[in-house]
Amino acid sequence: TGGAARQSEAFLLGVFSLIAVVVGQPMSTVIGQVPISEDVRAGLVERAGRLRPILDCVVAYERGEWESFTARAQELGLDEAAFPGLYREALSGTAELVGTVGPDRPEAGGSLPQ
């Protein structure tokens, strides 16, 4: 898998990482209904696979577990100084995606908040 494909898969891994909490169902049930790659499924359901270390690094960053984040970033060869910008970019992309396909969009049959 090339770099662009891996980036897309890592983005999907992050987007779907909390979906089970949002819908109140087990991750395996939710992911079983979504057409995603085996690598993304393994990272979410089995907590394993080649993409899981990326999610673990992001989670450590989100939780402020700096020693764990630093170790994981180094293992992945990520530039710690660039990470905050990349993280904000990913959050922005996720917000854009959710805003585009979310149930509150008028074109999705929902209504905008008053």
Contacts in CASP RR format, 6 or more apart in sequence:
PFRMAT RR
TARGET T0000
AUTHOR 0000-0000-0000
METHOD contacts of the structure
MODEL  1
TGGAARQSEAFLLGVFSLIAVVVGQPMSTVIGQVPISEDVRAGLVERAGR
LRPILDCVVAYERGEWESFTARAQELGLDEAAFPGLYREALSGTAELVGT
VGPDRPEAGGSLPQ
1 9 0 8 1.000
1 39 0 8 1.000
6 51 0 8 1.000
9 37 0 8 1.000
9 39 0 8 1.000
9 40 0 8 1.000
9 51 0 8 1.000
10 51 0 8 1.000
10 54 0 8 1.000
10 55 0 8 1.000
11 90 0 8 1.000
11 93 0 8 1.000
11 94 0 8 1.000
12 36 0 8 1.000
12 37 0 8 1.000
12 40 0 8 1.000
13 40 0 8 1.000
13 43 0 8 1.000
13 44 0 8 1.000
13 51 0 8 1.000
13 54 0 8 1.000
13 55 0 8 1.000
14 55 0 8 1.000
14 58 0 8 1.000
14 90 0 8 1.000
14 94 0 8 1.000
15 94 0 8 1.000
15 97 0 8 1.000
16 30 0 8 1.000
16 31 0 8 1.000
16 34 0 8 1.000
16 36 0 8 1.000
16 40 0 8 1.000
16 44 0 8 1.000
17 44 0 8 1.000
17 55 0 8 1.000
17 59 0 8 1.000
19 27 0 8 1.000
19 30 0 8 1.000
20 26 0 8 1.000
20 27 0 8 1.000
20 29 0 8 1.000
20 30 0 8 1.000
23 30 0 8 1.000
27 44 0 8 1.000
27 45 0 8 1.000
28 45 0 8 1.000
31 41 0 8 1.000
31 44 0 8 1.000
31 45 0 8 1.000
32 41 0 8 1.000
39 49 0 8 1.000
39 50 0 8 1.000
39 51 0 8 1.000
40 51 0 8 1.000
42 48 0 8 1.000
42 49 0 8 1.000
42 51 0 8 1.000
42 52 0 8 1.000
43 49 0 8 1.000
43 51 0 8 1.000
43 52 0 8 1.000
43 55 0 8 1.000
53 72 0 8 1.000
53 75 0 8 1.000
53 76 0 8 1.000
54 76 0 8 1.000
56 72 0 8 1.000
57 69 0 8 1.000
57 72 0 8 1.000
57 73 0 8 1.000
57 76 0 8 1.000
57 78 0 8 1.000
58 87 0 8 1.000
60 66 0 8 1.000
60 68 0 8 1.000
60 69 0 8 1.000
60 72 0 8 1.000
61 69 0 8 1.000
61 83 0 8 1.000
61 87 0 8 1.000
69 80 0 8 1.000
69 83 0 8 1.000
70 80 0 8 1.000
73 79 0 8 1.000
73 80 0 8 1.000
73 83 0 8 1.000
74 80 0 8 1.000
99 105 0 8 1.000
101 108 0 8 1.000
102 108 0 8 1.000
103 109 0 8 1.000
103 110 0 8 1.000
104 110 0 8 1.000
104 111 0 8 1.000
104 112 0 8 1.000
104 113 0 8 1.000
106 112 0 8 1.000
END
